[in-house]
Amino acid sequence: GRNSEIMKIARNVLEDRCAACYDKYDIIDRTFIKRDGSLYLEIHHNITFSYGGNKCDTLENLVKLCPACHRALSKNR
C-alpha cells in the first residue's frame, strides 16, 4: 500500500501551492483555507501509483495540487 509517512512528509515540506496552476490562477479561487489556516491541497503522484507501485512512493515523485487540477489529472479525464 501507499507509504503514509512519505505522504505526511510531503504535506509538511512541499510548498503550499499547486504545482500545476500556481502561476495562472489565484489559489484561493481553486481551493479553500482549512480551520488551521492552511490551504487545502492534495498530494499527487507524478508517476502513478498504479503504474509504479511502492517504488513511486518517494518525495521526488509527489507534488501538491489544488482540487481542480487534481480532478483534471484523474483517470478517465
MDAnalysis code that builds the backbone (N, CA, C; Angstrom):
import MDAnalysis as mda
import numpy as np

u = mda.Universe.empty(231, n_residues=77, atom_resindex=np.repeat(np.arange(77), 3), trajectory=True)
u.add_TopologyAttr("name", ["N", "CA", "C"] * 77)
u.add_TopologyAttr("resid", np.arange(1, 78))
u.add_TopologyAttr("resname", ["GLY", "ARG", "ASN", "SER", "GLU", "ILE", "MET", "LYS", "ILE", "ALA", "ARG", "ASN", "VAL", "LEU", "GLU", "ASP", "ARG", "CYS", "ALA", "ALA", "CYS", "TYR", "ASP", "LYS", "TYR", "ASP", "ILE", "ILE", "ASP", "ARG", "THR", "PHE", "ILE", "LYS", "ARG", "ASP", "GLY", "SER", "LEU", "TYR", "LEU", "GLU", "ILE", "HIS", "HIS", "ASN", "ILE", "THR", "PHE", "SER", "TYR", "GLY", "GLY", "ASN", "LYS", "CYS", "ASP", "THR", "LEU", "GLU", "ASN", "LEU", "VAL", "LYS", "LEU", "CYS", "PRO", "ALA", "CYS", "HIS", "ARG", "ALA", "LEU", "SER", "LYS", "ASN", "ARG"])
u.atoms.positions = np.array([
    [0.796, -1.184, 0.000],
    [0.000, 0.000, 0.000],
    [0.846, 1.259, 0.000],
    [0.182, 2.365, 0.001],
    [0.878, 3.654, -0.007],
    [1.588, 3.881, 1.322],
    [2.714, 4.583, 1.253],
    [3.515, 4.893, 2.420],
    [2.962, 6.165, 3.075],
    [2.265, 6.006, 4.193],
    [1.638, 7.161, 4.844],
    [2.680, 8.125, 5.402],
    [3.846, 7.634, 5.766],
    [4.896, 8.516, 6.291],
    [5.398, 9.471, 5.218],
    [5.617, 8.978, 4.008],
    [6.110, 9.851, 2.936],
    [5.042, 10.882, 2.569],
    [3.778, 10.515, 2.692],
    [2.692, 11.464, 2.435],
    [2.698, 12.579, 3.491],
    [2.911, 12.219, 4.748],
    [2.993, 13.218, 5.824],
    [4.169, 14.154, 5.585],
    [5.303, 13.596, 5.208],
    [6.491, 14.414, 4.929],
    [6.195, 15.374, 3.782],
    [5.580, 14.863, 2.720],
    [5.249, 15.701, 1.564],
    [4.347, 16.855, 1.966],
    [3.348, 16.580, 2.791],
    [2.441, 17.642, 3.232],
    [3.195, 18.739, 3.984],
    [4.255, 18.354, 4.710],
    [4.997, 19.320, 5.515],
    [6.107, 20.042, 4.763],
    [6.741, 19.386, 3.808],
    [7.916, 20.014, 3.179],
    [7.638, 20.623, 1.808],
    [6.654, 20.127, 1.082],
    [6.359, 20.711, -0.223],
    [5.674, 22.064, -0.035],
    [6.017, 22.986, -0.898],
    [5.456, 24.332, -0.814],
    [3.937, 24.292, -0.967],
    [3.246, 25.151, -0.226],
    [1.784, 25.217, -0.285],
    [1.340, 26.004, -1.511],
    [1.462, 25.364, -2.660],
    [0.994, 25.919, -3.924],
    [0.689, 24.761, -4.860],
    [-0.173, 25.013, -5.811],
    [-0.499, 23.984, -6.793],
    [0.636, 23.919, -7.811],
    [1.213, 22.762, -7.963],
    [2.331, 22.581, -8.891],
    [1.911, 22.785, -10.344],
    [0.623, 22.716, -10.618],
    [0.145, 22.826, -11.996],
    [-0.292, 24.240, -12.372],
    [-1.013, 24.917, -11.506],
    [-1.618, 26.201, -11.914],
    [-1.161, 27.400, -11.103],
    [-0.113, 27.252, -10.286],
    [0.268, 28.329, -9.365],
    [0.562, 29.660, -10.040],
    [1.035, 29.639, -11.282],
    [1.362, 30.896, -11.950],
    [0.242, 31.375, -12.883],
    [-0.892, 30.679, -12.867],
    [-2.002, 31.037, -13.759],
    [-3.255, 31.525, -13.023],
    [-3.474, 31.031, -11.812],
    [-4.691, 31.340, -11.064],
    [-4.357, 31.733, -9.635],
    [-5.245, 32.506, -9.034],
    [-5.155, 32.801, -7.610],
    [-5.612, 31.542, -6.871],
    [-4.764, 31.005, -6.018],
    [-5.030, 29.718, -5.354],
    [-6.341, 29.735, -4.571],
    [-6.701, 30.850, -4.005],
    [-7.920, 30.894, -3.199],
    [-9.177, 30.696, -4.045],
    [-9.071, 30.897, -5.354],
    [-10.190, 30.623, -6.252],
    [-10.288, 29.139, -6.606],
    [-9.290, 28.351, -6.230],
    [-9.219, 26.946, -6.648],
    [-9.313, 25.959, -5.486],
    [-9.270, 26.464, -4.240],
    [-9.329, 25.598, -3.069],
    [-9.928, 26.375, -1.903],
    [-9.696, 25.932, -0.681],
    [-10.211, 26.637, 0.484],
    [-9.165, 26.614, 1.599],
    [-9.377, 27.445, 2.584],
    [-8.487, 27.501, 3.738],
    [-9.076, 26.613, 4.826],
    [-8.253, 25.720, 5.346],
    [-8.695, 24.805, 6.398],
    [-8.784, 25.540, 7.737],
    [-9.382, 24.906, 8.712],
    [-9.558, 25.514, 10.039],
    [-8.240, 25.952, 10.659],
    [-7.159, 25.216, 10.353],
    [-5.854, 25.564, 10.930],
    [-5.175, 26.723, 10.191],
    [-5.848, 27.272, 9.169],
    [-5.310, 28.400, 8.429],
    [-4.497, 28.029, 7.198],
    [-4.277, 26.736, 6.994],
    [-3.503, 26.296, 5.829],
    [-4.425, 26.035, 4.635],
    [-3.846, 26.034, 3.456],
    [-4.603, 25.748, 2.240],
    [-4.877, 24.256, 2.116],
    [-6.037, 23.918, 1.583],
    [-6.324, 22.518, 1.286],
    [-5.724, 22.192, -0.078],
    [-4.716, 21.326, -0.082],
    [-4.082, 20.856, -1.306],
    [-3.968, 19.344, -1.230],
    [-3.990, 18.698, -2.370],
    [-3.954, 17.243, -2.428],
    [-2.591, 16.776, -2.939],
    [-2.147, 15.639, -2.442],
    [-0.870, 15.059, -2.863],
    [-1.127, 14.193, -4.096],
    [-0.286, 14.378, -5.098],
    [-0.428, 13.650, -6.370],
    [0.895, 12.980, -6.728],
    [0.812, 11.745, -7.217],
    [1.987, 11.029, -7.731],
    [2.198, 11.422, -9.194],
    [3.383, 11.950, -9.537],
    [3.693, 12.267, -10.930],
    [3.651, 11.001, -11.777],
    [4.375, 9.983, -11.353],
    [4.264, 8.654, -11.966],
    [3.233, 7.925, -11.125],
    [2.154, 7.521, -11.742],
    [1.023, 6.986, -10.984],
    [1.397, 5.785, -10.139],
    [0.760, 5.730, -8.991],
    [0.973, 4.632, -8.062],
    [0.574, 3.310, -8.719],
    [-0.477, 3.331, -9.515],
    [-0.942, 2.096, -10.154],
    [0.070, 1.585, -11.184],
    [0.861, 2.485, -11.750],
    [1.872, 2.092, -12.737],
    [3.158, 1.619, -12.079],
    [3.619, 2.346, -11.073],
    [4.924, 2.063, -10.497],
    [4.920, 1.407, -9.137],
    [3.766, 1.310, -8.509],
    [3.689, 0.673, -7.198],
    [4.489, 1.407, -6.140],
    [4.963, 0.652, -5.145],
    [5.656, 1.233, -3.994],
    [6.883, 2.041, -4.377],
    [7.547, 1.697, -5.476],
    [8.757, 2.452, -5.840],
    [8.426, 3.884, -6.260],
    [7.164, 4.167, -6.486],
    [6.742, 5.531, -6.827],
    [6.427, 6.354, -5.591],
    [6.407, 5.738, -4.444],
    [6.130, 6.455, -3.203],
    [7.405, 7.097, -2.674],
    [7.874, 8.120, -3.405],
    [9.056, 8.876, -2.993],
    [8.705, 10.353, -3.005],
    [9.387, 11.115, -2.194],
    [9.138, 12.549, -2.128],
    [9.343, 13.207, -3.486],
    [10.322, 12.731, -4.237],
    [10.618, 13.299, -5.550],
    [9.487, 13.070, -6.557],
    [8.636, 12.117, -6.302],
    [7.540, 11.790, -7.214],
    [6.211, 12.420, -6.792],
    [6.219, 13.210, -5.741],
    [4.986, 13.787, -5.215],
    [4.946, 15.295, -5.412],
    [3.764, 15.808, -5.688],
    [3.526, 17.250, -5.777],
    [2.210, 17.568, -5.089],
    [2.045, 18.828, -4.734],
    [0.760, 19.296, -4.222],
    [-0.016, 19.901, -5.375],
    [-1.309, 19.590, -5.424],
    [-2.199, 20.129, -6.445],
    [-3.462, 20.668, -5.788],
    [-4.032, 21.704, -6.390],
    [-5.345, 22.160, -5.933],
    [-6.362, 21.102, -6.367],
    [-7.522, 21.064, -5.735],
    [-8.527, 20.058, -6.096],
    [-8.926, 20.098, -7.573],
    [-8.998, 21.298, -8.172],
    [-9.397, 21.405, -9.584],
    [-8.382, 20.724, -10.488],
    [-7.099, 20.975, -10.263],
    [-6.061, 20.348, -11.099],
    [-5.972, 18.846, -10.819],
    [-6.125, 18.446, -9.571],
    [-6.051, 17.026, -9.247],
    [-7.191, 16.269, -9.928],
    [-8.378, 16.845, -9.941],
    [-9.523, 16.236, -10.635],
    [-9.238, 16.111, -12.123],
    [-8.633, 17.149, -12.697],
    [-8.339, 17.141, -14.141],
    [-7.343, 16.050, -14.509],
    [-6.492, 15.656, -13.575],
    [-5.486, 14.617, -13.836],
    [-5.957, 13.232, -13.460],
    [-7.169, 13.113, -12.948],
    [-7.692, 11.817, -12.539],
    [-7.952, 10.921, -13.733],
    [-7.975, 9.633, -13.479],
    [-8.226, 8.636, -14.517],
    [-9.524, 8.953, -15.260],
    [-9.506, 8.723, -16.575],
    [-10.655, 8.944, -17.457],
    [-11.034, 10.413, -17.648],
    [-10.105, 11.319, -17.394],
    [-10.347, 12.760, -17.623],
    [-9.505, 13.227, -18.800],
])
